[in-house]
Amino acid sequence: MVERGAEAVDLLRALLNAADQTVDTTALSLHVFEHRHNAGVLTYLNSQGPKHPRAELIQFLQVQLHAWLGDGSDAMAALQSYDPELAPDKVESAIRLLLKEPGVEITSSYSGLPHGAKQSLGFYRHRATWGANERTFLTKYSIAAAMGQEPIFYFTVRPLSPGLQRISPSPVLFNRSTRLDLCLLTMELCEGSVPDISSMGRSDLINLVKVYQALSEPDLAVLLPHFKDRRTEIAFNHGYLARSMHLIHEKESFAKLMAWIVDAVSTRGYKKEVVEAVRSIAKTLLHHRFNTMVQPSLHYAFLHGDLHRFNVLSSTHGPVFIDWARCTIGPKQIDLATLLRRHGFRGTTELLQEIGEWQQLDPVNKVLFALALVVVSLMIDIPAIKNEPSEHLFIPAAKCIEELLGAINDRS
């Protein structure tokens, strides 16, 4: 055990002292996380002073290591010495400025994430009290890249939409270090429970779909400059649905997605009729050059980008959507394909019909939604989906796409 511990320190030393000017900080972080319980790793990091060529990176790893070990006071001490802009007192000042109440007292407590994401340094919970009043705020410390689009959502998109303001936490502060890839985001803490979408009552489901419509409020023309640096990403994870479809109007992205769904359904043990249905979808869409029918100005809207049930809270004020790191622009309504796919094709589209949204979607958007249900099913890729009746989703989605494309061509 001692020998293995020494090897971990030796490798860390070699990585930090490499002659190559480019250092893979993610690889370093993963190495430290893997050996976080090795006392020698922390001892080595603490022994390296400010004269080390990569002193800032070492300090950054120290913060991460303390956070992963759940050492709240040590993590925050390291964080504050790392960059005063990330210190908790900056957050508390911002909360007081927001509240504008005399005599506010703020109690802050740190919670590390010993088993959490490698990109996160943990959370601070801030309880603000004055008189009989109380509000609670949450600060997330993270590698800036892992914040994704959340700062853009909270400080650019959300102010454009009263509806979005009602269904998402209120932001307080975003600070980014000027030294390394690290930042904090503070927002009001929304109390609520994670709903069970599969057993949720009809009226609650309809209300959830209605509330979601607030995402269509922001003006696309205003948002486009903030989402211009996009690319298509596809993976076996429901969080990639929007990323796989948000550029579907472009020939290359469209072809890439069609190739992916055919490969996914053909090589991962799906029923014969499902394989045939998905292959037929791809063949039909490619034959009709469907991407040329998609016009972003008509068929796209703002998207949450990762709307699984754990990013929805049932609160006393109604549904609240959290974690906007993957928000983007793409085909209207497709977030609901992720959230509601367990209700099948008919169940999901009937919910949209009941509030009048399905009727308002033009045929191209209906094709996009049917395709999204298929794509996200293949991304989730679990035995329960492979074993469900083909008529639950795949077959009716394929029929819908074929009929809609036929009608589009008849009219043209």
C-alpha positions in Angstrom: 0.0 0.0 0.0 2.8 2.4 0.9 4.6 1.5 -2.4 1.4 2.3 -4.4 1.0 5.5 -2.5 4.5 6.5 -3.4 3.9 5.7 -7.0 0.9 8.0 -7.0 3.0 10.9 -5.6 5.8 10.2 -8.1 3.4 10.3 -11.0 1.8 13.5 -9.7 5.3 15.0 -9.5 6.2 13.9 -13.0 3.0 15.4 -14.4 3.5 18.7 -12.7 7.2 18.9 -13.6 6.8 17.8 -17.3 8.9 19.9 -19.7 6.0 20.2 -22.0 4.4 23.6 -21.7 0.9 22.1 -22.1 -0.5 20.3 -19.0 -3.7 18.4 -19.0 -5.4 19.9 -16.0 -8.3 17.4 -16.3 -5.9 14.4 -16.2 -4.2 15.9 -13.1 -7.5 16.5 -11.4 -8.6 12.9 -12.1 -5.3 11.6 -10.8 -5.6 13.6 -7.5 -9.3 12.5 -7.1 -8.4 8.9 -7.6 -5.7 9.1 -4.9 -7.5 11.7 -2.7 -7.2 9.4 0.4 -3.4 9.1 0.0 -1.9 11.4 2.6 1.3 11.6 0.6 -0.6 13.5 -2.3 -1.7 16.3 0.0 1.7 16.4 1.7 3.4 16.8 -1.6 1.0 19.5 -2.8 1.5 21.4 0.4 5.2 21.2 0.1 5.3 23.0 -3.2 5.7 26.7 -2.7 4.9 29.8 -4.9 8.3 29.4 -6.7 7.1 26.2 -8.5 6.6 26.9 -12.2 3.1 25.7 -11.9 2.3 27.1 -8.5 -1.2 28.3 -9.4 -2.1 24.9 -10.7 -0.8 23.3 -7.5 -2.9 25.7 -5.4 -5.9 24.8 -7.6 -5.4 21.1 -7.0 -5.1 21.8 -3.2 -8.6 23.4 -3.3 -10.0 20.5 -5.2 -8.5 17.9 -2.9 -9.8 19.6 0.3 -13.2 19.9 -1.3 -13.3 16.2 -2.3 -12.2 15.2 1.2 -15.1 17.3 2.7 -12.7 19.6 4.5 -14.8 22.7 4.2 -12.7 25.2 6.2 -9.5 24.0 4.6 -11.0 24.2 1.1 -12.3 27.7 1.7 -9.0 28.9 3.2 -7.2 27.5 0.2 -9.8 29.0 -2.1 -9.6 32.5 -0.5 -5.8 32.5 -0.8 -6.1 31.3 -4.4 -8.3 34.3 -5.4 -10.1 36.8 -3.1 -12.8 37.2 -5.8 -14.0 33.6 -4.9 -14.1 34.2 -1.1 -17.4 33.6 0.7 -17.5 37.2 2.0 -18.0 38.4 -1.6 -21.1 36.3 -1.8 -22.5 37.5 1.6 -22.0 41.1 0.5 -23.9 40.4 -2.7 -26.8 38.8 -0.8 -27.1 41.8 1.5 -27.1 44.1 -1.5 -29.9 42.0 -3.0 -32.0 41.9 0.1 -31.6 45.6 1.1 -32.8 44.8 4.6 -31.2 46.2 7.7 -29.8 43.9 10.3 -29.5 40.9 8.0 -27.5 38.0 9.5 -26.0 35.4 7.2 -24.8 32.0 8.3 -22.8 30.1 5.7 -22.0 26.4 5.8 -19.9 24.4 3.3 -20.7 21.0 1.9 -18.0 19.2 -0.1 -18.8 16.5 -2.6 -16.5 13.5 -1.8 -18.3 11.4 -4.4 -19.5 14.2 -6.7 -18.5 15.4 -10.0 -14.7 16.0 -10.6 -15.5 19.5 -11.9 -17.2 20.7 -8.6 -15.5 22.0 -5.5 -18.7 21.8 -3.5 -21.4 24.1 -2.3 -22.0 26.8 0.2 -25.4 27.2 1.8 -26.2 30.7 3.0 -29.1 31.3 5.5 -30.1 34.9 5.6 -32.3 36.1 8.5 -33.8 39.4 9.6 -36.5 39.7 12.1 -39.0 36.9 11.4 -37.9 36.6 7.8 -35.6 34.0 6.2 -34.2 33.3 2.8 -31.7 30.7 1.7 -29.1 30.9 -1.0 -26.7 28.4 -2.6 -23.2 29.0 -4.0 -21.7 26.5 -6.4 -17.9 26.4 -6.8 -16.8 24.8 -10.0 -14.4 24.6 -12.8 -15.6 27.4 -15.1 -15.9 25.1 -18.1 -18.2 22.8 -16.2 -20.6 25.7 -15.5 -21.5 25.5 -19.2 -24.2 28.0 -20.1 -25.5 28.6 -16.6 -24.1 32.2 -16.3 -25.5 33.0 -19.7 -28.9 31.7 -18.7 -29.1 33.5 -15.4 -27.7 36.8 -16.4 -28.6 37.1 -20.1 -31.5 34.8 -21.0 -33.6 34.7 -17.8 -34.0 38.5 -17.6 -35.7 38.5 -21.1 -38.6 36.3 -19.9 -41.0 36.8 -17.0 -42.1 33.2 -17.4 -38.5 31.9 -17.0 -38.1 34.1 -14.0 -41.1 32.3 -12.3 -39.8 28.8 -13.0 -36.1 29.1 -12.2 -34.0 30.1 -9.2 -33.1 33.8 -8.8 -29.4 34.5 -9.4 -27.3 36.6 -7.1 -23.7 36.6 -8.2 -21.3 35.1 -10.7 -17.5 35.6 -10.1 -14.8 34.0 -12.2 -11.2 33.8 -11.2 -8.7 35.8 -13.3 -6.0 33.2 -12.6 -7.4 29.7 -13.4 -10.5 28.0 -14.7 -12.5 28.4 -11.5 -15.7 30.3 -10.7 -18.7 30.6 -8.3 -22.4 31.0 -9.0 -24.8 32.0 -6.3 -28.6 31.7 -6.6 -31.6 31.5 -4.3 -32.1 27.9 -3.1 -35.4 26.5 -4.3 -36.9 24.0 -1.9 -38.9 21.2 -3.5 -39.1 17.5 -4.2 -38.1 15.6 -7.3 -41.4 14.4 -9.0 -42.0 10.9 -10.2 -43.0 11.7 -13.8 -44.3 8.1 -14.4 -46.9 8.3 -11.7 -47.7 12.0 -11.8 -51.4 12.8 -12.1 -52.8 14.1 -15.4 -53.5 17.6 -14.1 -49.9 17.9 -12.7 -48.4 16.6 -16.0 -50.5 19.1 -18.0 -49.4 21.9 -15.7 -45.8 20.9 -16.1 -46.1 21.0 -19.9 -47.8 24.4 -19.6 -45.1 25.8 -17.4 -42.4 24.6 -19.8 -43.8 26.8 -22.5 -42.1 29.8 -20.8 -38.9 28.6 -22.7 -40.5 29.9 -25.9 -40.7 33.5 -24.6 -37.1 34.7 -25.3 -36.5 36.4 -28.6 -34.3 34.0 -30.8 -32.6 37.0 -32.6 -31.4 38.3 -29.2 -30.2 34.9 -28.0 -28.4 33.7 -31.2 -25.1 35.7 -30.6 -24.8 34.0 -27.1 -25.0 30.5 -28.6 -23.1 30.9 -31.8 -20.1 28.8 -30.8 -21.9 25.5 -31.0 -21.1 22.0 -32.3 -22.9 18.7 -32.6 -22.2 16.2 -29.9 -23.8 12.8 -29.7 -23.4 10.2 -26.9 -25.3 7.5 -25.0 -26.7 10.0 -22.5 -30.0 11.8 -22.5 -28.2 15.0 -21.7 -26.9 15.0 -25.3 -30.4 15.2 -27.0 -30.3 18.9 -27.6 -26.6 18.9 -28.5 -27.4 16.2 -31.1 -30.3 18.1 -32.7 -29.6 21.9 -32.3 -27.8 22.1 -35.6 -29.9 19.5 -37.5 -30.6 22.1 -40.3 -26.9 21.8 -41.2 -26.1 19.0 -43.7 -23.1 17.6 -41.8 -24.8 17.5 -38.4 -28.0 16.0 -39.9 -25.9 13.2 -41.6 -24.0 12.6 -38.4 -27.2 12.1 -36.4 -28.7 9.8 -39.0 -25.6 7.6 -39.0 -25.6 7.5 -35.2 -29.2 6.4 -34.8 -28.8 3.6 -37.3 -25.6 2.4 -35.7 -27.1 2.6 -32.2 -30.2 0.6 -33.0 -28.3 -1.9 -35.1 -25.6 -2.9 -32.7 -27.1 -2.8 -29.2 -29.7 -5.5 -29.1 -33.0 -3.9 -30.1 -36.0 -5.8 -31.4 -36.0 -6.5 -35.1 -39.1 -4.4 -35.7 -37.5 -1.5 -33.8 -34.3 -1.8 -35.9 -36.4 -1.7 -39.1 -38.4 1.3 -37.9 -35.4 3.4 -37.0 -33.6 2.5 -40.2 -36.7 3.5 -42.1 -36.8 6.8 -40.2 -33.2 7.6 -41.2 -33.7 6.4 -44.8 -36.9 8.5 -45.2 -35.3 11.7 -43.7 -32.2 11.4 -45.8 -34.2 10.7 -48.9 -36.3 13.9 -48.4 -33.2 15.9 -47.3 -35.1 16.8 -44.3 -32.4 19.2 -43.0 -33.2 21.6 -45.9 -36.8 21.8 -44.5 -35.6 23.0 -41.1 -35.4 26.8 -40.7 -34.1 27.9 -37.3 -36.0 31.1 -37.4 -39.3 29.1 -37.7 -38.6 25.8 -36.0 -36.2 26.6 -33.1 -36.6 27.9 -29.6 -34.7 28.2 -26.4 -34.1 24.8 -24.8 -33.1 23.7 -21.3 -30.9 21.0 -22.8 -31.0 18.4 -20.0 -34.5 18.2 -18.7 -34.6 14.9 -16.9 -36.8 14.6 -13.8 -34.0 15.4 -11.3 -33.7 18.8 -12.9 -37.4 19.5 -12.0 -38.5 20.4 -8.5 -42.1 20.3 -7.3 -42.4 23.3 -5.0 -45.2 25.1 -3.2 -45.2 27.6 -6.0 -45.3 25.1 -8.8 -42.6 23.4 -11.0 -39.1 24.8 -10.9 -36.4 23.9 -13.4 -32.8 23.8 -12.3 -29.3 23.2 -13.7 -29.2 25.2 -16.9 -25.6 24.3 -17.8 -26.6 22.7 -21.1 -29.2 25.2 -22.3 -29.1 26.0 -26.0 -31.2 26.8 -29.0 -32.8 24.0 -31.0 -36.1 22.3 -32.2 -39.1 23.5 -30.3 -40.3 21.4 -27.4 -37.8 18.6 -27.6 -36.8 19.0 -23.9 -40.2 17.3 -23.3 -39.0 14.2 -25.2 -36.5 13.6 -22.4 -38.8 14.4 -19.6 -41.9 12.6 -20.8 -40.6 9.7 -23.0 -41.8 7.1 -20.5 -45.3 8.0 -21.4 -44.7 6.8 -24.9 -45.3 8.5 -28.3 -49.1 8.9 -28.0 -49.1 9.8 -24.3 -46.5 12.5 -24.8 -48.1 14.1 -27.9 -51.5 13.9 -26.3 -50.2 16.1 -23.4 -49.1 18.7 -26.0 -52.4 18.4 -27.8 -54.4 19.0 -24.6 -52.8 22.4 -24.0 -53.0 23.2 -27.7 -49.2 23.2 -28.4 -49.1 20.2 -30.8 -51.7 21.8 -33.0 -49.5 25.0 -33.2 -46.4 23.1 -34.3 -46.0 23.0 -38.0 -45.3 19.5 -39.7 -41.5 20.0 -39.6 -41.5 20.6 -35.9 -43.8 17.5 -35.4 -41.2 15.5 -37.3 -38.4 16.9 -35.2 -40.3 16.0 -32.0 -41.0 12.5 -33.1 -37.4 12.1 -34.0 -36.3 13.5 -30.6 -38.4 10.8 -28.9 -36.5 8.1 -30.9 -33.1 9.7 -30.4 -33.4 10.1 -26.6 -34.7 6.6 -26.3 -31.6 5.3 -28.0 -29.4 7.6 -25.8 -30.9 6.3 -22.6 -30.3 2.7 -24.0 -31.5 0.6 -21.0 -33.1 -2.8 -21.0 -36.5 -1.5 -20.0 -36.6 0.5 -23.3 -35.4 -2.5 -25.3 -38.1 -4.7 -23.7 -41.0 -2.3 -23.9 -43.6 -3.0 -26.7 -42.5 -1.5 -30.0 -45.9 0.3 -30.2 -45.1 2.2 -27.1 -42.8 4.7 -29.0 -40.7 3.5 -31.9 -43.4 2.2 -34.3 -45.8 5.2 -33.9 -42.9 7.7 -34.1 -41.8 6.1 -37.4 -45.4 6.2 -38.8 -45.8 9.8 -37.7 -42.6 10.9 -39.4 -43.5 9.0 -42.7 -47.0 10.5 -42.8 -45.9 14.0 -42.0 -43.2 14.0 -44.7 -45.6 12.5 -47.2 -48.1 15.4 -46.4 -45.3 18.0 -46.7 -44.3 16.6 -50.1 -47.9 16.5 -51.3 -48.3 20.2 -50.5 -45.1 21.1 -52.2 
